[in-house]
Amino acid sequence: MALERLLKGFADFRLGYYREHLDLFERLAAEGQSPRILIVACADARVDPGILTQTKPGDIFTVRNVGAMVPPAQLPPDARHHGTSSAIEYAVRGLGVEHVVILGHALCGGIAALVDGKDGAFAGFDYLSTWTSIAQDVRDGVMRELQGRPREEIVRVVEQAAVVNSVGNLMTFPWIAERVKAGKLVLHAWWFNLTKGQLYALNAATAMFEPVFGVQLDAAVDKTTALSAITPDRFIAVVAGRKPAF
């Protein structure tokens, strides 16, 4: 039944959206893609970047994985399989995107598994803990600084701190750091509260995620931003001093 629903959806797409936007698809086929924005999002089925941003085919280049995580650059590059890093490289170096958005979200199962660790329901999985260990130091820092606070609050702070961590990891790729410093690339840290339908963006000046209203948004990380402003430790320290807004 689930697969039939997908096939029915494709049939509807082909007869409806595809025909209505035939000129767009013909242009994309002839000219190729030229998105200005890369979004690194979670694989969670409830958080689709295209639907959330109401974009059209060709508008955004999307990478999705568990937890919307970016690993630090492997330097020098080795022969292992770097799926997320290769997709980011293709978007930045190949397509020349002007913005990179890390999009975390509330109720993230991958982050919850990271927080719960060996006591969690997914502790026996083969690959999950290895992948989410990208943010292990972040998790440990939050657990230490927010000790005694409710689990729900801790998980949500880790969700946001992991986004900050991924933005920092982006800057370990030389070809990203060079473009940011040259003013050719801007990085953004976003977190989506799906229970309220509210988007939050990191304010590098305050080290806090603040609700986004309207369409005006200051850059999170650009050529004027110091690297010290986008560290998870700074974000965690600020959150530990006051109750975060979710």
QUIHURA-V750279 format. One record per backbone hydrogen bond with DSSP energy under -0.5 kcal/mol. NH is the residue of the N-H (numbers start at 1). CO is the residue of the C=O. Records with the same first field share a line. If there is no record, write none. Layout:
BEGIN
NH: CO / CO
END
This chain:
BEGIN
5: 1
6: 2
7: 3
8: 4
9: 5
10: 6
11: 7
12: 8
13: 9
14: 10
15: 11
16: 12
18: 13
20: 16
21: 17
22: 19
25: 21
26: 22
27: 23
28: 24
29: 25
30: 26
31: 27
32: 28
36: 59
37: 59
38: 99
39: 61
40: 101
41: 39 / 63
42: 103
43: 65
47: 44
48: 46
49: 47
52: 48
53: 49
54: 50
55: 50
59: 56
61: 37
62: 60
63: 39
65: 41
68: 65
69: 66
75: 73
82: 80
83: 81
86: 82
87: 83
88: 84
89: 85
90: 86
91: 87
92: 88
93: 89
94: 89 / 90
95: 90
97: 91
98: 36
99: 36
100: 186
101: 38
102: 188
103: 40 / 101
104: 102 / 190
106: 192
108: 105
109: 107
112: 108
113: 109
114: 110
115: 111
116: 112
117: 113
119: 116
120: 117
123: 120
125: 122
131: 127
132: 128
133: 129
134: 131
135: 132
136: 133
139: 135
140: 136
141: 137
142: 138
143: 139
144: 140
145: 141
146: 142
147: 144
149: 146
154: 150
155: 151
156: 152
157: 153
158: 154
159: 155
160: 156
161: 157
162: 158
163: 159
164: 160
165: 161
166: 162
167: 163
168: 164
169: 165
170: 166
171: 167
172: 169
173: 170
174: 172
176: 173
177: 173
178: 174
179: 175
180: 176
181: 177
182: 178
183: 180
184: 179
185: 179
186: 98
187: 221
188: 100
190: 102 / 188
191: 200
192: 104
193: 191 / 198
194: 192
196: 193
197: 193
198: 193
200: 191
201: 210
202: 189
203: 208
204: 202
206: 203
207: 203
208: 203
210: 201 / 208
212: 199
213: 211
216: 213
220: 187
221: 187
225: 222
229: 226
230: 227
231: 228
235: 231
236: 232
237: 233
238: 234
239: 235
240: 236
241: 237 / 238
242: 239
246: 244
END
